[in-house]
Amino acid sequence: MLREPKEVTVKTQAGEDRTYIISKFDALLGREILTQYPLTNAPKLGSYQASEELMLKLMTCVAVPRDSGEPLALTTKALYTNHVPDWETGAKLEMHMLEYNASFFSNGAIPAFLGGIAQDLRAWLLKTLTDLSGALSQKEKPPFTN
């Protein structure tokens, strides 16, 4: 059951406009998603599997309109895969859901939050690659002779 449904239009990577129906979380699902979302999506802290599971729970509150009048909620991984054509569309849907369900994510806070994650990831990748480059470029020490 969708709570306070709201239609949103999302532009796919192919430039196609797709209509989705987003809705409010119930209190327990909202608590679970909003307390875990930052950690499961932070580099080196979260795991991809946990992030995907949380995203799929979030998507149970998203539906696609149908000609029959009754929207189809994206309650399974297969439904999500069939109705969300690319990762960018999925990310936009997540942002719509977070903005709609959490006032502290509205007014541009999500791009700042995601930008912070991207900046942390960029710094971690740069450090990792620099460390790896340094390790690979060290000259081999000559064997110890006595």
N, C-alpha and C positions, 0 to 999 in steps of 0.2 A: 504494500500500500504506500503510495507516494504522499508525503506530508507537505502541504503547501507547495504544490508543483509550480514550476516556472519554466517556460520555454526559453531556450538559448539557441543561438545559431553559431556554429563553429565552422571556420573555413579550414578545409583539409589541406594537406600539402599539395594536392592536385588542383587546388583553387576552387573546389566544390563547396558550396554551403550546405551544411547538414544541420538539421534541427534535432535537438535533444531536449528532454524534459528532466530538469534537475529538481531535487526536493530536499527538504530538511531531514537531518538525522534525528532518530529518537535519542533520548538522553544518554543511554548506555553506549550505543554505537558511536555517537558523537564524542563521548569521553574517550573511548578506545582509540578512535582515529586521531583525534586532535592531540592526545598525549603522546602517541607513538609516532606520528607522522614526521616530526623533525628528526628524531633519532634514527628511524629506519632509512631515511634518505640522506643522512650525513655520511660523507666519505670516511672510511676506516672505522666507523662506529656501527653502522647498520649493515644488514646483509641484504642482498638483492631479493632473496626468497621472502624474507619478512616484509620488505617493501612492496613486492608484488601482491602478497596476500592481503596487506592493508589496502592497497589500491583497489583490489577486487571487492573488498568489503565496502569501500567508498562507492564503487560503481553500482552496488545493489540499490542505491538511491537515485540512479540515473536510468532513464527509460528512453525509448524511441517511440514516436507516434506511429499508430497503425490505422489503416483504413477502417478497421472494425470499431474504432473509437477507444478501445481499451489499450493504453500504452503497454509496451513490452519492456519490463525492467531488465537491466543487464545483470542478472543474478548469477550467471555462471561465466567461467572463462571462455567457453565457446560462444556465448552470446556477445560478450565483450569483443572477442576477436572478429566475429561476423559483422558487427555494427560500428566498430571503431577502426577506420581503414589504415591509420598510421600512428606512430608514436607521438607525433606532435599534436594530433587531434586529441589523443588520450591525455596528454599533458595539459592541454587547454581545458578539457573537461574537469580534470582534477582541480585546476585553478578556479574555475567557476564554482565547483562544489565547496572548496575551502572558503572562498569569498562569501558565498551565500550562507554558509553555516557557522562562520566564526567572524564576529565583528572585528576582531583584532587583525584579521587578514584582509580587511577591506581597505579602500583608499590607497592602493598601491603597495601594501605591505608584502604581498606574495612575491612580486618581482624582486623586492629588496631581499626577502628571505631566500628565494632561489638564487639570486645573484650572490648572496653570501656563501651559499653552498658551492656555487660554481667557482667563486674566488678561492675558497678553501681547497677545492679539488684541484684547481690550477696550481696553487702553491705546493700541494702535496705531490702532484705529478712532476713539477719542475725539480723539487728536492730529490725525489726518487730517481729521476733521470740524471741529475747532476751527480748524485752519489754513485749510481751505476756506471756512469761515464768515467768518473774518477777511479773506480775500482778496476775497470777494464783497461784503463790507460797506464796503470802503474807498471813500471818495469819490473821484470822478474829479478829477484836478488840472486847474486851468484851463490853457488853452494858454499857452505862454510868449510874452509880448509884450515887445518891445524898443523 
